[in-house]
Amino acid sequence: MSIILGQHVTLSGKVTTLQWIKPGYEAETEAALGFHRGRLAQGYWILVLKQLPRPDQFRFDGTTLNSGGRLGLPAATSAADLQRPKVHDQVLGQRGAAGYADLQTRTLRDIRIQGEQRIAKVLPATRHDALMPPGHQYPAGGGGLQWSILPPGLPFLAAAEVRADGTVAIPGRVLDLATGDYAKRALLRHALMLA
């Protein structure tokens, strides 16, 4: 998939909220999101959702503690991992279809399209490795909100490209986060919240 900074792209799949994504602190971001150590070292894109989904456009996947949107710890093999129950199925079973839809509607009241609570997606340059055990590739994360945006997807803005050299490109400028400059980090955070 070709991504161009500042342009919109339609995406589906796992998302979280912006507050769990910390450019310049990749080890913390990996631990928060449930990526193996080093997954973000080659760089990644931060994409932000530009419209609130309708209830029929997403499903609950618990939190990033629920690797793959499933209950329990990730397994040693892909086949075993697929046997773990899905958070979505558990919530649906407990609440029924009407209760699930009501929970989606109520949850959307707390989500914004700007700010720290906006829906965001991380696309690592290091893609999924089908040969790596799920328990290693996707360890339990730090507990941030986790949803799945359902196909055909929703419009996301390519808001930032975090590069392996410690720089981050946002529309109109490149920031060097490797220096630890607080002002640059604050500028980036502000840009991501408002993009």
C-alpha positions as CSV (number, residue, x, y, z in Angstrom):
1,M,0.0,0.0,0.0
2,S,1.4,3.4,-1.0
3,I,0.8,6.1,1.5
4,I,1.4,9.8,0.9
5,L,1.8,12.2,3.7
6,G,-1.2,14.5,4.1
7,Q,-3.5,12.4,1.9
8,H,-6.5,10.3,2.8
9,V,-6.5,6.5,2.6
10,T,-9.3,4.1,3.3
11,L,-8.4,1.5,5.9
12,S,-9.9,-1.2,8.0
13,G,-8.4,-3.2,10.8
14,K,-7.2,-2.6,14.4
15,V,-7.3,0.9,15.8
16,T,-6.7,2.6,19.1
17,T,-6.7,6.2,20.5
18,L,-4.0,8.7,19.8
19,Q,-3.0,8.9,23.4
20,W,-1.2,5.5,23.2
21,I,1.0,6.5,20.3
22,K,4.2,8.3,21.3
23,P,6.6,9.1,18.5
24,G,10.2,9.2,19.8
25,Y,9.3,6.6,22.4
26,E,8.9,3.6,20.1
27,A,9.6,1.0,22.8
28,E,6.8,2.5,24.9
29,T,4.5,2.6,21.9
30,E,5.3,-1.0,21.0
31,A,4.5,-2.1,24.6
32,A,1.3,0.0,24.7
33,L,0.0,-1.3,21.4
34,G,1.1,-4.9,21.7
35,F,3.8,-5.0,19.0
36,H,7.0,-7.0,19.6
37,R,10.1,-5.1,20.6
38,G,11.7,-3.5,17.6
39,R,8.6,-3.7,15.4
40,L,8.6,0.1,15.0
41,A,12.4,0.5,14.6
42,Q,12.2,0.8,10.8
43,G,9.6,3.5,11.0
44,Y,5.8,3.7,10.8
45,W,2.9,5.8,9.7
46,I,0.4,7.4,12.1
47,L,-3.0,7.7,10.5
48,V,-6.0,9.5,12.1
49,L,-9.6,8.8,11.5
50,K,-11.4,11.7,9.9
51,Q,-15.0,10.9,10.6
52,L,-16.7,9.0,13.4
53,P,-17.8,5.5,12.4
54,R,-21.4,4.4,12.5
55,P,-22.0,1.4,14.9
56,D,-22.2,-1.0,11.9
57,Q,-18.7,0.1,10.8
58,F,-16.7,-1.2,13.8
59,R,-16.6,-3.9,16.4
60,F,-15.2,-3.9,19.9
61,D,-11.9,-5.7,20.4
62,G,-11.4,-4.9,24.1
63,T,-8.2,-3.2,24.8
64,T,-4.6,-3.7,23.6
65,L,-4.3,-6.3,26.4
66,N,-6.5,-8.4,24.2
67,S,-4.0,-9.3,21.5
68,G,-5.8,-9.8,18.2
69,G,-9.1,-8.8,19.9
70,R,-9.1,-12.2,21.6
71,L,-9.3,-13.3,25.3
72,G,-6.3,-14.8,27.0
73,L,-2.7,-14.6,26.2
74,P,-1.5,-15.0,22.6
75,A,-0.6,-18.5,21.6
76,A,2.6,-20.1,20.4
77,T,1.1,-21.0,17.0
78,S,-1.3,-19.2,14.6
79,A,-3.7,-22.2,14.7
80,A,-3.8,-22.2,18.5
81,D,-4.2,-18.4,18.6
82,L,-7.3,-18.6,16.4
83,Q,-8.9,-20.8,19.0
84,R,-8.9,-18.0,21.6
85,P,-12.4,-16.5,22.0
86,K,-13.0,-13.1,20.5
87,V,-13.9,-10.2,22.7
88,H,-16.5,-9.1,20.2
89,D,-18.3,-12.5,20.5
90,Q,-18.2,-12.4,24.3
91,V,-19.7,-8.9,24.4
92,L,-22.3,-9.9,21.8
93,G,-23.2,-13.0,23.8
94,Q,-23.6,-11.1,27.0
95,R,-25.6,-8.2,25.7
96,G,-27.3,-9.5,22.6
97,A,-27.5,-7.7,19.3
98,A,-29.6,-4.8,20.6
99,G,-27.4,-4.4,23.7
100,Y,-24.2,-4.5,21.6
101,A,-25.6,-1.8,19.2
102,D,-26.6,0.3,22.2
103,L,-23.1,0.0,23.7
104,Q,-21.6,1.1,20.3
105,T,-23.8,4.1,20.1
106,R,-23.0,5.2,23.7
107,T,-19.3,4.6,23.2
108,L,-19.3,6.8,20.1
109,R,-20.5,9.7,22.3
110,D,-17.1,9.8,24.0
111,I,-15.0,9.6,20.8
112,R,-13.8,12.7,19.0
113,I,-12.3,13.4,15.6
114,Q,-9.6,15.6,17.2
115,G,-7.6,15.4,20.4
116,E,-6.0,12.6,22.4
117,Q,-9.1,10.5,22.3
118,R,-9.4,10.4,18.5
119,I,-9.2,7.1,16.7
120,A,-5.7,6.4,15.2
121,K,-3.9,3.6,13.4
122,V,-0.2,2.7,13.3
123,L,1.1,1.0,10.2
124,P,4.7,-0.3,10.8
125,A,7.2,-0.4,8.0
126,T,8.0,-3.9,9.4
127,R,4.9,-5.8,8.2
128,H,3.3,-8.9,9.7
129,D,5.5,-12.0,9.7
130,A,3.4,-15.1,9.1
131,L,6.3,-17.2,10.4
132,M,6.6,-15.5,13.8
133,P,4.6,-17.0,16.6
134,P,1.7,-14.8,17.7
135,G,2.8,-14.9,21.3
136,H,6.1,-13.2,20.2
137,Q,4.8,-10.9,17.4
138,Y,1.7,-9.6,19.2
139,P,2.3,-9.7,23.0
140,A,-0.4,-8.3,25.3
141,G,-0.3,-4.5,25.1
142,G,-0.8,-1.8,27.7
143,G,-4.5,-1.6,27.8
144,G,-5.6,1.1,25.4
145,L,-8.9,1.0,23.6
146,Q,-8.9,-1.4,20.7
147,W,-11.5,-1.6,17.9
148,S,-11.6,-3.1,14.5
149,I,-12.8,-0.9,11.7
150,L,-14.7,-3.2,9.4
151,P,-14.2,-3.5,5.6
152,P,-14.5,-1.7,3.3
153,G,-12.9,0.7,5.8
154,L,-13.1,4.4,6.7
155,P,-11.1,7.5,5.6
156,F,-7.9,8.1,7.5
157,L,-5.5,11.0,7.1
158,A,-1.8,10.1,6.8
159,A,-0.8,12.5,9.5
160,A,2.8,11.6,10.2
161,E,5.6,9.4,9.0
162,V,7.9,8.4,11.8
163,R,11.2,7.5,10.2
164,A,13.9,5.1,11.4
165,D,16.4,8.0,11.8
166,G,14.4,9.7,14.5
167,T,12.8,12.3,12.3
168,V,9.0,12.7,11.8
169,A,7.4,14.2,8.8
170,I,4.1,16.0,9.1
171,P,2.6,18.1,6.4
172,G,4.8,21.1,5.8
173,R,7.8,20.1,8.0
174,V,10.2,17.5,9.3
175,L,10.9,17.3,13.0
176,D,14.0,15.7,14.5
177,L,12.8,13.9,17.7
178,A,16.2,12.2,18.3
179,T,17.4,15.4,20.0
180,G,14.8,15.0,22.8
181,D,13.6,18.6,22.2
182,Y,10.4,19.1,24.1
183,A,9.1,21.9,21.9
184,K,9.3,19.6,18.8
185,R,7.5,16.8,20.6
186,A,4.8,19.2,21.8
187,L,4.4,20.6,18.2
188,L,4.1,17.1,16.8
189,R,1.5,16.1,19.5
190,H,-0.5,19.3,18.8
191,A,-0.4,18.6,15.0
192,L,-1.6,15.0,15.5
193,M,-4.5,16.1,17.8
194,L,-5.7,18.7,15.3
195,A,-4.9,17.0,11.9
